Amino acid sequence: MKRALRAGEALLALDTSTRSASVTLVTSEFHATRRLDDARRHATDLLPAIDELTRAAGQRPTRLAVGVGPGSYTGLRVGLATILGLARALLAPVAAVSSFDALAYEQAQSGARVLVATNAFGGRLYVAHLERTAADVRTLLSPCVIAVHDFADFVAEHSADVHLLDATAHAALMTPPAEARVLAPNANAIAALALARGTNTPLAGLEPLYLQPFGAPRARG
């Protein structure tokens, strides 16, 4: 974490953009993360996980952070609705963080260029080209949608030291990069970036990063 929390402060962060959701709670004396491994249980297991962490820390959140995707439509709605409810109930400030930034922050060293890809389904991928800096993540190409069959060309056009894919994207590709790491965003990295950037996202601007309409037609192969 880049900025230490003061006594009495607690930062709750969560990411529900993929099948493997996670929740992190950080205070000046406590730091723990819980994983939810089944996307179908996000809606029922998220609040109990938050309650478990707050009880273990003995402190309610005073600051909040959430991964806004891109990713699962249903998962993102659950995460954003939970954070909005907590923000209003606790009068706590919020940070909205790209789930792709969280992946790059956690998995790459400073100076590395990172290519992130997750499954947008229907023959499509969400992709982004990022650079990990000493304390943050810089966007080289914002998250966008491409056809699965265009991925090889995308890799060739955007040099990267690190390739990060979620499991379903890896499975969708005919020839995934041999060196690709298969993993999911972690709420711990969401928390780290929120501390580095500040929790100052207006609630009115707290929206999931949807890059295509729900039920978009399948990409032609």
CYANA upper distance limits for C-alpha pairs under 8 A (distance plus 0.5 A):
  1 MET  CA    191 ALA  CA      8.24
  1 MET  CA    192 ALA  CA      5.43
  1 MET  CA    195 LEU  CA      7.36
  1 MET  CA    196 ALA  CA      8.18
  2 LYS  CA    135 ALA  CA      7.87
  2 LYS  CA    192 ALA  CA      7.11
  2 LYS  CA    195 LEU  CA      6.84
  2 LYS  CA    196 ALA  CA      6.13
  3 ARG  CA    195 LEU  CA      6.11
  3 ARG  CA    196 ALA  CA      6.79
  4 ALA  CA     28 SER  CA      7.28
  4 ALA  CA    195 LEU  CA      8.48
  5 LEU  CA      9 GLU  CA      6.40
  5 LEU  CA     10 ALA  CA      7.63
  5 LEU  CA     27 THR  CA      6.58
  5 LEU  CA     28 SER  CA      5.76
  6 ARG  CA     27 THR  CA      8.25
  6 ARG  CA     28 SER  CA      6.57
  7 ALA  CA     27 THR  CA      8.00
  7 ALA  CA     28 SER  CA      6.37
  8 GLY  CA     27 THR  CA      8.15
  8 GLY  CA     28 SER  CA      8.37
  8 GLY  CA     59 GLN  CA      8.26
  9 GLU  CA     27 THR  CA      6.53
  9 GLU  CA     28 SER  CA      7.80
  9 GLU  CA     61 PRO  CA      7.61
  9 GLU  CA     62 THR  CA      6.15
  9 GLU  CA     63 ARG  CA      7.95
 10 ALA  CA     25 LEU  CA      7.41
 10 ALA  CA     26 VAL  CA      6.12
 10 ALA  CA     27 THR  CA      5.05
 10 ALA  CA     28 SER  CA      8.12
 10 ALA  CA     59 GLN  CA      7.44
 10 ALA  CA     60 ARG  CA      7.19
 10 ALA  CA     61 PRO  CA      5.16
 10 ALA  CA     62 THR  CA      5.69
 10 ALA  CA     63 ARG  CA      6.67
 11 LEU  CA     25 LEU  CA      6.20
 11 LEU  CA     26 VAL  CA      5.69
 11 LEU  CA     27 THR  CA      7.00
 11 LEU  CA     61 PRO  CA      6.02
 11 LEU  CA     62 THR  CA      6.67
 11 LEU  CA     63 ARG  CA      5.16
 11 LEU  CA     64 LEU  CA      6.01
 11 LEU  CA     65 ALA  CA      7.92
 11 LEU  CA    191 ALA  CA      7.62
 12 LEU  CA     23 VAL  CA      7.85
 12 LEU  CA     24 THR  CA      6.29
 12 LEU  CA     25 LEU  CA      5.04
 12 LEU  CA     26 VAL  CA      7.06
 12 LEU  CA     61 PRO  CA      6.25
 12 LEU  CA     62 THR  CA      8.41
 12 LEU  CA     63 ARG  CA      6.85
 12 LEU  CA     64 LEU  CA      5.40
 12 LEU  CA     65 ALA  CA      6.76
 12 LEU  CA    191 ALA  CA      7.76
 13 ALA  CA     23 VAL  CA      6.29
 13 ALA  CA     24 THR  CA      5.65
 13 ALA  CA     25 LEU  CA      6.90
 13 ALA  CA     64 LEU  CA      6.26
 13 ALA  CA     65 ALA  CA      4.95
 13 ALA  CA     66 VAL  CA      6.03
 13 ALA  CA    187 ALA  CA      6.06
 13 ALA  CA    188 ASN  CA      7.62
 13 ALA  CA    190 ILE  CA      6.69
 13 ALA  CA    191 ALA  CA      5.83
 14 LEU  CA     21 ALA  CA      7.98
 14 LEU  CA     22 SER  CA      6.13
 14 LEU  CA     23 VAL  CA      4.86
 14 LEU  CA     24 THR  CA      6.73
 14 LEU  CA     65 ALA  CA      7.04
 14 LEU  CA     66 VAL  CA      5.54
 14 LEU  CA     67 GLY  CA      6.89
 14 LEU  CA     79 GLY  CA      7.63
 14 LEU  CA    186 ASN  CA      8.39
 14 LEU  CA    187 ALA  CA      5.27
 14 LEU  CA    188 ASN  CA      8.49
 14 LEU  CA    190 ILE  CA      7.58
 15 ASP  CA     21 ALA  CA      6.03
 15 ASP  CA     22 SER  CA      6.00
 15 ASP  CA     23 VAL  CA      7.21
 15 ASP  CA     66 VAL  CA      6.31
 15 ASP  CA     67 GLY  CA      5.17
 15 ASP  CA     68 VAL  CA      8.05
 15 ASP  CA     76 LEU  CA      8.48
 15 ASP  CA     79 GLY  CA      7.22
 15 ASP  CA     99 SER  CA      7.69
 15 ASP  CA    185 PRO  CA      7.41
 15 ASP  CA    186 ASN  CA      7.12
 15 ASP  CA    187 ALA  CA      5.78
 15 ASP  CA    190 ILE  CA      7.96
 16 THR  CA     20 SER  CA      7.69
 16 THR  CA     21 ALA  CA      4.95
 16 THR  CA     22 SER  CA      7.23
 16 THR  CA     42 HIS  CA      7.94
 16 THR  CA     67 GLY  CA      7.49
 16 THR  CA     72 SER  CA      8.28
 16 THR  CA     75 GLY  CA      5.50
 16 THR  CA     76 LEU  CA      6.12
 16 THR  CA     78 VAL  CA      7.80
 16 THR  CA     79 GLY  CA      6.05
 17 SER  CA     21 ALA  CA      7.39
 17 SER  CA     67 GLY  CA      7.46
 17 SER  CA     68 VAL  CA      7.61
 17 SER  CA     69 GLY  CA      5.89
 17 SER  CA     70 PRO  CA      7.19
 17 SER  CA     71 GLY  CA      5.06
 17 SER  CA     72 SER  CA      5.69
 17 SER  CA     73 TYR  CA      8.26
 17 SER  CA     75 GLY  CA      5.92
 17 SER  CA     76 LEU  CA      5.82
 17 SER  CA     99 SER  CA      7.56
 17 SER  CA    185 PRO  CA      8.20
 18 THR  CA     39 ALA  CA      7.70
 18 THR  CA     71 GLY  CA      6.48
 18 THR  CA     72 SER  CA      6.29
 18 THR  CA     75 GLY  CA      7.28
 18 THR  CA    184 ALA  CA      7.17
 18 THR  CA    185 PRO  CA      8.10
 19 ARG  CA     37 ASP  CA      6.81
 19 ARG  CA     38 ASP  CA      6.28
 19 ARG  CA     39 ALA  CA      4.85
 19 ARG  CA     72 SER  CA      8.44
 19 ARG  CA     75 GLY  CA      8.33
 20 SER  CA     35 ARG  CA      7.12
 20 SER  CA     36 LEU  CA      6.07
 20 SER  CA     37 ASP  CA      4.99
 20 SER  CA     38 ASP  CA      6.83
 20 SER  CA     39 ALA  CA      7.02
 20 SER  CA    184 ALA  CA      6.97
 21 ALA  CA     35 ARG  CA      6.35
 21 ALA  CA     36 LEU  CA      5.46
 21 ALA  CA     37 ASP  CA      6.96
 21 ALA  CA     38 ASP  CA      8.43
 21 ALA  CA     39 ALA  CA      7.72
 21 ALA  CA     42 HIS  CA      7.63
 21 ALA  CA    185 PRO  CA      8.43
 21 ALA  CA    186 ASN  CA      8.18
 22 SER  CA     33 THR  CA      7.37
 22 SER  CA     34 ARG  CA      6.04
 22 SER  CA     35 ARG  CA      4.85
 22 SER  CA     36 LEU  CA      6.30
 22 SER  CA    186 ASN  CA      6.56
 22 SER  CA    187 ALA  CA      5.88
 23 VAL  CA     33 THR  CA      5.98
 23 VAL  CA     34 ARG  CA      5.73
 23 VAL  CA     35 ARG  CA      7.08
 23 VAL  CA     46 LEU  CA      8.34
 23 VAL  CA     49 ALA  CA      7.65
 23 VAL  CA     50 ILE  CA      7.35
 23 VAL  CA    186 ASN  CA      8.47
 23 VAL  CA    187 ALA  CA      5.91
 23 VAL  CA    188 ASN  CA      8.03
 24 THR  CA     31 HIS  CA      7.80
 24 THR  CA     32 ALA  CA      6.18
 24 THR  CA     33 THR  CA      4.72
 24 THR  CA     34 ARG  CA      6.99
 24 THR  CA     53 LEU  CA      8.31
 24 THR  CA    187 ALA  CA      6.02
 24 THR  CA    188 ASN  CA      6.07
 24 THR  CA    191 ALA  CA      7.69
 25 LEU  CA     30 PHE  CA      8.03
 25 LEU  CA     31 HIS  CA      6.28
 25 LEU  CA     32 ALA  CA      6.20
 25 LEU  CA     33 THR  CA      7.10
 25 LEU  CA     53 LEU  CA      6.93
 25 LEU  CA     54 THR  CA      7.85
 25 LEU  CA     57 ALA  CA      8.46
 25 LEU  CA     61 PRO  CA      8.37
 26 VAL  CA     30 PHE  CA      6.08
 26 VAL  CA     31 HIS  CA      4.94
 26 VAL  CA     32 ALA  CA      7.27
 26 VAL  CA    191 ALA  CA      8.38
 27 THR  CA     31 HIS  CA      6.89
 27 THR  CA     57 ALA  CA      8.18
 30 PHE  CA     57 ALA  CA      6.57
 32 ALA  CA     53 LEU  CA      7.73
 33 THR  CA     53 LEU  CA      8.47
 33 THR  CA    187 ALA  CA      7.91
 33 THR  CA    188 ASN  CA      7.30
 34 ARG  CA     49 ALA  CA      7.28
 36 LEU  CA     41 ARG  CA      8.15
 36 LEU  CA     42 HIS  CA      7.42
 36 LEU  CA     45 ASP  CA      7.71
 36 LEU  CA     46 LEU  CA      8.09
 38 ASP  CA     42 HIS  CA      7.53
 39 ALA  CA     75 GLY  CA      7.59
 41 ARG  CA     45 ASP  CA      6.18
 41 ARG  CA     46 LEU  CA      8.42
 42 HIS  CA     46 LEU  CA      5.95
 42 HIS  CA     75 GLY  CA      7.45
 42 HIS  CA     78 VAL  CA      7.68
 43 ALA  CA     47 LEU  CA      8.38
 43 ALA  CA     78 VAL  CA      6.65
 44 THR  CA     48 PRO  CA      8.15
 45 ASP  CA     49 ALA  CA      6.69
 46 LEU  CA     50 ILE  CA      6.84
 47 LEU  CA     51 ASP  CA      6.59
 47 LEU  CA     82 THR  CA      8.42
 48 PRO  CA     52 GLU  CA      6.55
 49 ALA  CA     53 LEU  CA      6.85
 50 ILE  CA     54 THR  CA      6.73
 51 ASP  CA     55 ARG  CA      6.57
 52 GLU  CA     56 ALA  CA      6.68
 53 LEU  CA     57 ALA  CA      6.61
 54 THR  CA     58 GLY  CA      6.30
 54 THR  CA     59 GLN  CA      6.03
 54 THR  CA     60 ARG  CA      6.17
 54 THR  CA     61 PRO  CA      7.99
 55 ARG  CA     59 GLN  CA      7.36
 61 PRO  CA     90 LEU  CA      8.18
 61 PRO  CA     92 ALA  CA      8.06
 62 THR  CA     90 LEU  CA      7.65
 62 THR  CA     91 LEU  CA      8.42
 62 THR  CA     92 ALA  CA      5.79
 62 THR  CA     93 PRO  CA      8.00
 63 ARG  CA     92 ALA  CA      5.63
 63 ARG  CA     93 PRO  CA      5.82
 63 ARG  CA     94 VAL  CA      6.67
 63 ARG  CA    199 THR  CA      7.39
 64 LEU  CA     83 ILE  CA      7.64
 64 LEU  CA     87 ALA  CA      7.74
 64 LEU  CA     92 ALA  CA      7.09
 64 LEU  CA     93 PRO  CA      6.64
 64 LEU  CA     94 VAL  CA      5.13
 64 LEU  CA     95 ALA  CA      6.83
 64 LEU  CA    199 THR  CA      7.56
 65 ALA  CA     83 ILE  CA      8.15
 65 ALA  CA     94 VAL  CA      5.83
 65 ALA  CA     95 ALA  CA      5.03
 65 ALA  CA     96 ALA  CA      6.41
 65 ALA  CA     97 VAL  CA      7.66
 65 ALA  CA    190 ILE  CA      7.16
 65 ALA  CA    191 ALA  CA      6.86
 65 ALA  CA    194 ALA  CA      6.75
 65 ALA  CA    199 THR  CA      7.62
 66 VAL  CA     79 GLY  CA      7.60
 66 VAL  CA     80 LEU  CA      7.58
 66 VAL  CA     83 ILE  CA      7.50
 66 VAL  CA     94 VAL  CA      8.21
 66 VAL  CA     95 ALA  CA      6.97
 66 VAL  CA     96 ALA  CA      5.83
 66 VAL  CA     97 VAL  CA      6.57
 66 VAL  CA    187 ALA  CA      8.28
 66 VAL  CA    190 ILE  CA      7.20
 67 GLY  CA     76 LEU  CA      8.47
 67 GLY  CA     79 GLY  CA      8.37
 67 GLY  CA     96 ALA  CA      6.68
 67 GLY  CA     97 VAL  CA      5.43
 67 GLY  CA     98 SER  CA      5.99
 67 GLY  CA     99 SER  CA      5.39
 67 GLY  CA    102 ALA  CA      8.42
 67 GLY  CA    187 ALA  CA      8.02
 67 GLY  CA    190 ILE  CA      6.91
 68 VAL  CA     76 LEU  CA      6.96
 68 VAL  CA     80 LEU  CA      7.93
 68 VAL  CA     96 ALA  CA      6.74
 68 VAL  CA     97 VAL  CA      6.45
 68 VAL  CA     98 SER  CA      5.88
 68 VAL  CA     99 SER  CA      6.59
 68 VAL  CA    207 GLU  CA      7.42
 68 VAL  CA    208 PRO  CA      5.17
 68 VAL  CA    209 LEU  CA      6.08
 69 GLY  CA     76 LEU  CA      7.30
 69 GLY  CA     98 SER  CA      6.04
 69 GLY  CA     99 SER  CA      5.34
 69 GLY  CA    100 PHE  CA      7.50
 69 GLY  CA    208 PRO  CA      6.71
 69 GLY  CA    209 LEU  CA      5.71
 69 GLY  CA    210 TYR  CA      7.95
 70 PRO  CA     98 SER  CA      7.79
 70 PRO  CA     99 SER  CA      7.16
 70 PRO  CA    100 PHE  CA      7.89
 70 PRO  CA    126 TYR  CA      7.50
 70 PRO  CA    143 PRO  CA      7.93
 70 PRO  CA    208 PRO  CA      7.82
 70 PRO  CA    209 LEU  CA      5.59
 70 PRO  CA    210 TYR  CA      6.59
 70 PRO  CA    211 LEU  CA      7.58
 71 GLY  CA     75 GLY  CA      8.13
 71 GLY  CA     76 LEU  CA      7.46
 71 GLY  CA    118 THR  CA      7.72
 71 GLY  CA    119 ASN  CA      8.17
 71 GLY  CA    120 ALA  CA      7.59
 71 GLY  CA    126 TYR  CA      8.30
 71 GLY  CA    209 LEU  CA      8.38
 71 GLY  CA    210 TYR  CA      8.25
 72 SER  CA     76 LEU  CA      6.44
 72 SER  CA    120 ALA  CA      8.43
 73 TYR  CA     77 ARG  CA      6.77
 73 TYR  CA    210 TYR  CA      8.04
 73 TYR  CA    214 PHE  CA      8.20
 74 THR  CA     78 VAL  CA      6.80
 75 GLY  CA     79 GLY  CA      6.79
 76 LEU  CA     80 LEU  CA      6.52
 76 LEU  CA    208 PRO  CA      6.66
 77 ARG  CA     81 ALA  CA      6.43
 77 ARG  CA    208 PRO  CA      7.71
 78 VAL  CA     82 THR  CA      6.64
 79 GLY  CA     83 ILE  CA      6.78
 80 LEU  CA     84 LEU  CA      6.53
 80 LEU  CA    206 LEU  CA      8.05
 80 LEU  CA    207 GLU  CA      7.69
 80 LEU  CA    208 PRO  CA      7.61
 81 ALA  CA     85 GLY  CA      6.63
 82 THR  CA     86 LEU  CA      6.74
 83 ILE  CA     87 ALA  CA      6.43
 84 LEU  CA     88 ARG  CA      6.73
 84 LEU  CA    203 LEU  CA      7.74
 85 GLY  CA     89 ALA  CA      6.63
 86 LEU  CA     90 LEU  CA      6.25
 86 LEU  CA     91 LEU  CA      8.28
 86 LEU  CA     92 ALA  CA      8.04
 87 ALA  CA     91 LEU  CA      5.76
 87 ALA  CA     92 ALA  CA      5.32
 87 ALA  CA     93 PRO  CA      7.06
 87 ALA  CA     94 VAL  CA      7.53
 88 ARG  CA     92 ALA  CA      7.61
 93 PRO  CA    199 THR  CA      6.09
 93 PRO  CA    200 ASN  CA      6.68
 93 PRO  CA    201 THR  CA      7.89
 94 VAL  CA    199 THR  CA      5.24
 94 VAL  CA    200 ASN  CA      6.34
 94 VAL  CA    201 THR  CA      6.07
 94 VAL  CA    202 PRO  CA      7.95
 94 VAL  CA    203 LEU  CA      7.97
 95 ALA  CA    194 ALA  CA      6.21
 95 ALA  CA    198 GLY  CA      7.19
 95 ALA  CA    199 THR  CA      4.70
 95 ALA  CA    200 ASN  CA      6.22
 95 ALA  CA    201 THR  CA      5.65
 96 ALA  CA    194 ALA  CA      8.26
 96 ALA  CA    199 THR  CA      8.37
 96 ALA  CA    201 THR  CA      6.67
 96 ALA  CA    206 LEU  CA      7.10
 97 VAL  CA    101 ASP  CA      7.64
 97 VAL  CA    102 ALA  CA      7.90
 97 VAL  CA    190 ILE  CA      6.84
 97 VAL  CA    193 LEU  CA      7.81
 97 VAL  CA    194 ALA  CA      7.63
 98 SER  CA    102 ALA  CA      7.02
 98 SER  CA    209 LEU  CA      8.39
 99 SER  CA    103 LEU  CA      6.95
 99 SER  CA    185 PRO  CA      6.46
 99 SER  CA    190 ILE  CA      7.93
100 PHE  CA    104 ALA  CA      6.85
100 PHE  CA    116 VAL  CA      7.10
100 PHE  CA    128 ALA  CA      7.97
100 PHE  CA    143 PRO  CA      8.48
100 PHE  CA    185 PRO  CA      7.70
101 ASP  CA    105 TYR  CA      6.48
101 ASP  CA    130 LEU  CA      8.10
101 ASP  CA    137 VAL  CA      6.55
102 ALA  CA    106 GLU  CA      6.65
102 ALA  CA    185 PRO  CA      6.57
102 ALA  CA    186 ASN  CA      7.33
102 ALA  CA    187 ALA  CA      8.34
102 ALA  CA    189 ALA  CA      5.56
102 ALA  CA    190 ILE  CA      6.01
102 ALA  CA    193 LEU  CA      7.80
103 LEU  CA    107 GLN  CA      6.49
103 LEU  CA    116 VAL  CA      8.37
103 LEU  CA    164 LEU  CA      8.01
103 LEU  CA    184 ALA  CA      7.76
103 LEU  CA    185 PRO  CA      5.63
103 LEU  CA    186 ASN  CA      7.60
103 LEU  CA    189 ALA  CA      7.84
104 ALA  CA    108 ALA  CA      6.08
104 ALA  CA    114 VAL  CA      6.89
104 ALA  CA    116 VAL  CA      8.19
104 ALA  CA    130 LEU  CA      7.72
104 ALA  CA    131 GLU  CA      8.09
104 ALA  CA    132 ARG  CA      6.79
104 ALA  CA    137 VAL  CA      7.53
104 ALA  CA    164 LEU  CA      8.35
105 TYR  CA    109 GLN  CA      8.38
105 TYR  CA    132 ARG  CA      6.56
105 TYR  CA    136 ASP  CA      7.18
105 TYR  CA    137 VAL  CA      6.73
105 TYR  CA    189 ALA  CA      7.10
105 TYR  CA    193 LEU  CA      8.45
106 GLU  CA    186 ASN  CA      8.45
106 GLU  CA    189 ALA  CA      6.30
108 ALA  CA    112 ALA  CA      6.67
108 ALA  CA    114 VAL  CA      7.81
108 ALA  CA    132 ARG  CA      6.79
108 ALA  CA    162 VAL  CA      7.33
109 GLN  CA    132 ARG  CA      6.94
109 GLN  CA    133 THR  CA      8.27
109 GLN  CA    134 ALA  CA      8.47
110 SER  CA    132 ARG  CA      5.61
110 SER  CA    133 THR  CA      5.17
110 SER  CA    134 ALA  CA      5.39
110 SER  CA    135 ALA  CA      8.43
111 GLY  CA    131 GLU  CA      7.00
111 GLY  CA    132 ARG  CA      6.00
111 GLY  CA    133 THR  CA      5.93
111 GLY  CA    134 ALA  CA      7.79
112 ALA  CA    131 GLU  CA      6.25
112 ALA  CA    132 ARG  CA      5.98
112 ALA  CA    133 THR  CA      8.13
112 ALA  CA    160 ALA  CA      7.93
112 ALA  CA    161 ASP  CA      6.29
112 ALA  CA    162 VAL  CA      7.59
113 ARG  CA    129 HIS  CA      7.80
113 ARG  CA    130 LEU  CA      6.30
113 ARG  CA    131 GLU  CA      4.89
113 ARG  CA    132 ARG  CA      6.92
113 ARG  CA    159 SER  CA      7.71
113 ARG  CA    160 ALA  CA      5.22
113 ARG  CA    161 ASP  CA      5.76
113 ARG  CA    162 VAL  CA      6.94
114 VAL  CA    129 HIS  CA      6.30
114 VAL  CA    130 LEU  CA      5.52
114 VAL  CA    131 GLU  CA      6.25
114 VAL  CA    132 ARG  CA      7.77
114 VAL  CA    160 ALA  CA      5.58
114 VAL  CA    161 ASP  CA      6.50
114 VAL  CA    162 VAL  CA      5.30
114 VAL  CA    163 HIS  CA      6.43
114 VAL  CA    164 LEU  CA      7.86
115 LEU  CA    127 VAL  CA      7.69
115 LEU  CA    128 ALA  CA      6.38
115 LEU  CA    129 HIS  CA      5.24
115 LEU  CA    130 LEU  CA      6.88
115 LEU  CA    155 VAL  CA      8.28
115 LEU  CA    158 HIS  CA      8.23
115 LEU  CA    160 ALA  CA      6.32
115 LEU  CA    162 VAL  CA      6.81
115 LEU  CA    163 HIS  CA      5.42
115 LEU  CA    164 LEU  CA      6.70
116 VAL  CA    127 VAL  CA      5.95
116 VAL  CA    128 ALA  CA      5.83
116 VAL  CA    129 HIS  CA      7.06
116 VAL  CA    130 LEU  CA      8.37
116 VAL  CA    163 HIS  CA      6.54
116 VAL  CA    164 LEU  CA      5.25
116 VAL  CA    165 LEU  CA      6.43
117 ALA  CA    125 LEU  CA      6.81
117 ALA  CA    126 TYR  CA      5.98
117 ALA  CA    127 VAL  CA      4.90
117 ALA  CA    128 ALA  CA      7.29
117 ALA  CA    163 HIS  CA      8.49
117 ALA  CA    164 LEU  CA      6.84
117 ALA  CA    165 LEU  CA      5.42
117 ALA  CA    166 ASP  CA      7.43
117 ALA  CA    169 ALA  CA      7.17
118 THR  CA    125 LEU  CA      6.20
118 THR  CA    126 TYR  CA      5.73
118 THR  CA    127 VAL  CA      7.15
118 THR  CA    165 LEU  CA      6.17
118 THR  CA    166 ASP  CA      5.78
118 THR  CA    167 ALA  CA      8.50
118 THR  CA    168 THR  CA      7.63
118 THR  CA    169 ALA  CA      5.48
119 ASN  CA    124 ARG  CA      7.08
119 ASN  CA    125 LEU  CA      5.22
119 ASN  CA    126 TYR  CA      6.65
119 ASN  CA    166 ASP  CA      7.77
119 ASN  CA    168 THR  CA      6.30
119 ASN  CA    169 ALA  CA      4.87
119 ASN  CA    172 ALA  CA      8.00
120 ALA  CA    124 ARG  CA      5.60
120 ALA  CA    125 LEU  CA      5.14
120 ALA  CA    126 TYR  CA      6.13
120 ALA  CA    145 VAL  CA      8.05
121 PHE  CA    125 LEU  CA      7.30
122 GLY  CA    216 ALA  CA      8.37
122 GLY  CA    217 PRO  CA      7.54
122 GLY  CA    218 ARG  CA      4.91
122 GLY  CA    219 ALA  CA      6.67
123 GLY  CA    147 ALA  CA      6.39
123 GLY  CA    148 VAL  CA      5.99
123 GLY  CA    172 ALA  CA      8.44
123 GLY  CA    218 ARG  CA      6.47
123 GLY  CA    219 ALA  CA      5.75
123 GLY  CA    220 ARG  CA      7.96
123 GLY  CA    221 GLY  CA      7.97
124 ARG  CA    145 VAL  CA      7.07
124 ARG  CA    146 ILE  CA      6.08
124 ARG  CA    147 ALA  CA      4.83
124 ARG  CA    148 VAL  CA      5.52
124 ARG  CA    218 ARG  CA      8.17
124 ARG  CA    219 ALA  CA      6.88
125 LEU  CA    145 VAL  CA      6.10
125 LEU  CA    146 ILE  CA      5.94
125 LEU  CA    147 ALA  CA      6.64
125 LEU  CA    148 VAL  CA      6.41
125 LEU  CA    169 ALA  CA      7.52
126 TYR  CA    143 PRO  CA      6.94
126 TYR  CA    144 CYS  CA      6.08
126 TYR  CA    145 VAL  CA      5.18
126 TYR  CA    146 ILE  CA      7.11
127 VAL  CA    143 PRO  CA      5.84
127 VAL  CA    144 CYS  CA      6.06
127 VAL  CA    145 VAL  CA      6.76
127 VAL  CA    146 ILE  CA      7.73
128 ALA  CA    140 LEU  CA      8.36
128 ALA  CA    141 LEU  CA      6.11
128 ALA  CA    142 SER  CA      6.00
128 ALA  CA    143 PRO  CA      4.84
128 ALA  CA    144 CYS  CA      6.99
129 HIS  CA    139 THR  CA      7.12
129 HIS  CA    140 LEU  CA      5.82
129 HIS  CA    141 LEU  CA      5.33
129 HIS  CA    142 SER  CA      7.32
129 HIS  CA    143 PRO  CA      8.06
129 HIS  CA    158 HIS  CA      7.51
129 HIS  CA    160 ALA  CA      8.32
130 LEU  CA    137 VAL  CA      7.25
130 LEU  CA    138 ARG  CA      6.24
130 LEU  CA    139 THR  CA      5.20
130 LEU  CA    140 LEU  CA      5.56
130 LEU  CA    141 LEU  CA      7.10
130 LEU  CA    142 SER  CA      8.46
131 GLU  CA    137 VAL  CA      6.18
131 GLU  CA    138 ARG  CA      5.51
131 GLU  CA    139 THR  CA      6.88
131 GLU  CA    140 LEU  CA      7.26
132 ARG  CA    136 ASP  CA      6.84
132 ARG  CA    137 VAL  CA      5.10
132 ARG  CA    138 ARG  CA      6.82
133 THR  CA    137 VAL  CA      5.96
133 THR  CA    138 ARG  CA      7.26
135 ALA  CA    196 ALA  CA      7.63
136 ASP  CA    193 LEU  CA      7.22
136 ASP  CA    196 ALA  CA      7.73
143 PRO  CA    211 LEU  CA      8.42
144 CYS  CA    211 LEU  CA      6.94
145 VAL  CA    211 LEU  CA      7.28
145 VAL  CA    212 GLN  CA      8.14
146 ILE  CA    150 ASP  CA      7.05
146 ILE  CA    151 PHE  CA      7.76
147 ALA  CA    151 PHE  CA      7.45
147 ALA  CA    219 ALA  CA      6.60
147 ALA  CA    220 ARG  CA      8.35
147 ALA  CA    221 GLY  CA      8.41
148 VAL  CA    172 ALA  CA      7.94
148 VAL  CA    173 LEU  CA      7.14
149 HIS  CA    173 LEU  CA      8.44
149 HIS  CA    221 GLY  CA      7.24
150 ASP  CA    154 PHE  CA      6.77
151 PHE  CA    155 VAL  CA      6.70
152 ALA  CA    156 ALA  CA      6.81
153 ASP  CA    157 GLU  CA      6.67
154 PHE  CA    158 HIS  CA      6.70
155 VAL  CA    159 SER  CA      7.18
155 VAL  CA    160 ALA  CA      8.29
162 VAL  CA    179 GLU  CA      8.39
162 VAL  CA    180 ALA  CA      7.64
162 VAL  CA    181 ARG  CA      8.50
163 HIS  CA    177 PRO  CA      7.82
163 HIS  CA    179 GLU  CA      7.49
163 HIS  CA    180 ALA  CA      5.22
163 HIS  CA    181 ARG  CA      6.77
164 LEU  CA    180 ALA  CA      6.15
164 LEU  CA    181 ARG  CA      5.53
164 LEU  CA    182 VAL  CA      6.65
164 LEU  CA    183 LEU  CA      7.63
165 LEU  CA    169 ALA  CA      6.54
165 LEU  CA    170 HIS  CA      6.49
165 LEU  CA    180 ALA  CA      7.08
165 LEU  CA    181 ARG  CA      6.62
165 LEU  CA    182 VAL  CA      5.42
165 LEU  CA    183 LEU  CA      6.82
165 LEU  CA    184 ALA  CA      8.35
166 ASP  CA    170 HIS  CA      6.76
166 ASP  CA    182 VAL  CA      5.61
166 ASP  CA    183 LEU  CA      5.54
166 ASP  CA    184 ALA  CA      6.15
167 ALA  CA    171 ALA  CA      6.74
167 ALA  CA    182 VAL  CA      6.10
167 ALA  CA    183 LEU  CA      7.04
167 ALA  CA    184 ALA  CA      8.45
168 THR  CA    172 ALA  CA      6.67
169 ALA  CA    173 LEU  CA      6.99
170 HIS  CA    176 PRO  CA      6.60
170 HIS  CA    182 VAL  CA      7.60
176 PRO  CA    180 ALA  CA      7.66
185 PRO  CA    189 ALA  CA      8.22
186 ASN  CA    190 ILE  CA      7.26
187 ALA  CA    191 ALA  CA      6.68
188 ASN  CA    192 ALA  CA      6.87
189 ALA  CA    193 LEU  CA      6.68
190 ILE  CA    194 ALA  CA      6.63
191 ALA  CA    195 LEU  CA      6.73
192 ALA  CA    196 ALA  CA      6.79
193 LEU  CA    197 ARG  CA      6.44
194 ALA  CA    198 GLY  CA      5.82
194 ALA  CA    199 THR  CA      6.46
195 LEU  CA    199 THR  CA      7.73
201 THR  CA    205 GLY  CA      7.22
201 THR  CA    206 LEU  CA      7.24
202 PRO  CA    206 LEU  CA      7.02
212 GLN  CA    216 ALA  CA      7.20
